[in-house]
Amino acid sequence: MTQDKIITLAQFLKWKGLVQTGGEAKHRIQGGEVLVDDLVETRRGRKLTTGHRVTIDGNTYVVELE
């Protein structure tokens, strides 16, 4: 049985360099500025796996975890 890799939304934003700090990630996520799969997501702890689409500042990024 394989286990999917998981990353939180806030971790993903920091990992991709889309925010500089965890505080900025929290502010932008809770402010409704981030979408996951085209829906506003306000939980910074939202778990993401490969294939999820994250949109911020009009740009969409596909989560690819190995």
C-alpha angles and dihedrals in degrees: 000000000000125000120220117237112246133199128176121242093247091049090049093052091050094043091054092046093242091129129024101218142019088248091057090048091051092048095048095043095046089044090063095247096125128072128196114200090347095306125108109253119198099174112095089195092058106138116235129194133184111301099032114127119222120195124195129157090003093301124111124212125191115220111238115179123174 
